[in-house]
Structures are given as structure tokens and as C-alpha cells.
């Protein structure tokens, strides 16, 4: 499944932002944790979902 996202950084922190206002992707807490993993996923400190 392809999920469009934005990755931003500032002051040593990484943020992944997913916009779910138009379409829900059904991201579970486990899936978000996998995406936030720096070794196996996108890698981030903060994961933001816009609803």
C-alpha cells in the first residue's frame, strides 16, 4: 500500500506527516511504529496524522 507523506526536520527532530482529511489509510499504532523505525521504515521522532 502506498501512502503519500511529507517528511520534515527541524532542531534535530524528524516529523512524518500523513494527510487523512480526504482519505483514511487505516494506520494502526503498530503500523505507525513500524514506519517510524529508522532501520526498517521511514524513520522519525514524531508521526503526525491530519484528520
Backbone bond lengths (Angstrom), bond angles and torsions (degrees), N, CA, C in turn:
res aa  C-N    CA-C-N  psi(-1)  N-CA   C-N-CA  omega(-1)  CA-C   N-CA-C  phi
1 X - - - 1.440 - - 1.527 108.14 -
2 X 1.309 116.88 129.23 1.457 121.83 177.51 1.524 108.92 -95.57
3 X 1.311 115.77 127.56 1.457 122.24 179.39 1.524 107.48 -120.92
4 X 1.338 117.85 116.63 1.468 118.81 177.44 1.533 109.97 -68.36
5 X 1.325 116.39 139.11 1.458 120.68 -178.70 1.523 109.69 -149.61
6 X 1.313 115.15 164.25 1.457 123.03 172.96 1.519 106.70 -117.75
7 X 1.320 116.48 139.27 1.461 120.22 174.59 1.521 107.07 -120.00
8 X 1.320 115.20 125.46 1.460 121.40 -178.05 1.523 108.89 -129.92
9 X 1.310 115.54 158.30 1.457 119.12 177.82 1.521 109.67 -141.70
10 X 1.308 114.79 151.67 1.451 121.01 177.42 1.518 110.42 -168.96
11 X 1.328 116.40 136.71 1.465 122.82 178.41 1.523 112.79 53.29
12 X 1.330 116.31 36.93 1.458 120.81 176.29 1.514 115.58 83.87
13 X 1.331 117.74 5.00 1.464 121.66 179.16 1.521 110.14 -112.74
14 X 1.334 116.48 145.57 1.467 122.74 176.41 1.522 108.43 -110.13
15 X 1.318 115.68 137.94 1.458 121.43 179.04 1.521 109.13 -125.79
16 X 1.315 117.09 134.64 1.462 122.22 170.05 1.520 106.02 -110.63
17 X 1.330 115.88 128.39 1.460 121.45 -177.82 1.520 108.54 -119.36
18 X 1.346 115.80 126.07 1.463 122.75 177.49 1.522 107.54 -118.52
19 X 1.323 116.70 126.86 1.466 121.97 -179.30 1.527 109.37 -93.80
20 X 1.326 116.79 110.50 1.471 121.75 178.74 1.527 111.59 -108.55
21 X 1.323 117.94 18.99 1.465 119.47 -179.27 1.522 111.67 -68.43
22 X 1.316 117.71 -35.35 1.468 120.65 -178.90 1.529 112.11 -95.00
23 X 1.326 116.64 -33.43 1.473 120.53 -176.18 1.519 109.80 -145.41
24 X 1.316 116.51 128.89 1.467 121.30 177.71 1.524 109.35 -84.07
25 X 1.314 116.13 136.52 1.463 121.14 -179.57 1.521 112.04 -101.97
26 X 1.323 117.49 -6.32 1.464 120.73 177.73 1.513 113.27 65.02
27 X 1.319 116.88 44.31 1.462 120.62 -179.03 1.528 110.30 -78.24
28 X 1.310 116.23 118.71 1.465 121.57 177.21 1.535 108.56 -84.93
29 X 1.321 117.52 162.06 1.468 119.75 175.84 1.534 112.73 -56.88
30 X 1.325 117.55 -35.96 1.470 120.63 178.64 1.528 111.11 -67.19
31 X 1.320 117.12 -39.99 1.471 121.20 179.07 1.529 110.74 -67.19
32 X 1.333 116.22 -40.09 1.465 120.25 177.72 1.526 110.05 -63.41
33 X 1.330 117.25 -42.39 1.467 120.83 177.79 1.527 111.00 -61.41
34 X 1.329 117.54 -39.60 1.470 121.17 178.36 1.525 110.95 -66.06
35 X 1.325 117.46 -40.54 1.465 120.96 178.50 1.527 111.39 -67.46
36 X 1.321 117.65 -33.94 1.464 121.90 -178.54 1.527 112.77 -76.71
37 X 1.322 118.25 -14.46 1.469 122.64 -179.87 1.528 109.74 -64.43
38 X 1.321 117.23 125.33 1.471 121.64 -177.00 1.530 113.20 -71.81
39 X 1.321 118.25 -21.74 1.464 120.84 -177.12 1.522 113.31 -94.11
40 X 1.327 117.74 -25.29 1.468 120.47 -176.41 1.519 114.03 -123.79
41 X 1.319 117.52 -12.41 1.465 120.72 -177.26 1.519 111.19 -124.52
42 X 1.320 115.61 -153.15 1.461 121.97 179.56 1.521 109.88 -69.62
43 X 1.317 116.26 -43.41 1.456 122.43 -179.28 1.513 112.11 89.10
44 X 1.338 116.23 118.34 1.463 119.85 178.07 1.519 110.28 -165.69
45 X 1.339 114.44 162.16 1.468 121.84 172.80 1.525 110.83 -89.32
46 X 1.321 116.07 -36.86 1.466 122.40 -176.27 1.527 109.05 -129.25
47 X 1.321 116.69 137.78 1.467 122.65 177.67 1.524 106.70 -119.35
48 X 1.328 116.74 117.58 1.465 122.22 -175.29 1.521 108.81 -112.91
49 X 1.342 116.51 128.12 1.463 122.12 176.38 1.521 107.74 -115.64
50 X 1.332 116.46 119.09 1.466 121.16 177.33 1.511 108.73 -86.43
51 X 1.331 115.53 125.85 1.472 119.70 178.48 1.496 109.97 -127.25
